[in-house]
Amino acid sequence: MMNRKLSESWHGPLWLVGAALALLPFFVAVGFNGPRAPWVLEAGRFGDNVILAIWWGLGGSALGGLIWIKLSGHTMIGSFRLWCAERHQFHWMWFILSVGVFGFHNYLFLEGFRFTPIEKMSTMFGRVLTGAVIVGIYWLACGLSGALAPKKMRRWPWVVAAFLPFVMLADFVAILYWKNPIINLLNMLDEMGSFDLGSNLASSGVPVPPWAVVFGFLLVVWVFYLRP
């Protein structure tokens, strides 16, 4: 059996490797136009692939955490009991804001269809309920990934989740002003087969090198979400 101290030091790397291996097929296919795994969508679906990659990344990191539990000598039941004994925050404001913006988003989408008031209300109720279920499952996925991460990394899965209401709000604005969901705009980014950040920035008239955009994004994430 692996030494307990050694296994503690491997907790973080195993968690990160699990996430990296889950994301690797997306980087190969989208970033380099390489072979596409069956679960990676075709070119012209960049935004959809980003959504899938988030789910796969959460699952991969959780699997890496489970492997660490096994190798460290802990039992699944014991670890689950320890997790249940801890206090967990549901993040109600995040949930309500996400579902609320999702509801307005669907209201705008349904404006183009001829529905009776009752049909529209019924459709809206079904869509909002579906959105609540999806957001709830996403919260559980982030919570599971965070629970299986080392203590210093437990907030990392929530970085993407924190942006969810703002992404939905951006989609709401895109539909309102451009009559086109932002997911359609994102899907166009890899129509040529691969995603080239430099070319996309140049074509949009933004005189900023790609490394500056990536560095700026990581800096914002670190300052607001990951800094101790």
ABEGO torsion letter per residue (X at the ends): XBBAAAAAAAAAAAAAAAAAAAAAAAAAAAAAGBBBBAABBBBGAAAAAAAAAAAAAAAAAAAAAAAAAAAAGBBAAAAAAAAAABBBBAGAAAAAAAAAAAAAAAAAAAAABBBBAAAAAAAAAAAAAAAAAAAAAAAAAAAAAAAABBAAAAAAAAAAAAAAAAAAAAAAAAAAAAGBBAAAAAAAAAAAGBBBAAAAAAAAGBBBBAAAAAAAAAAAAAAAAABX
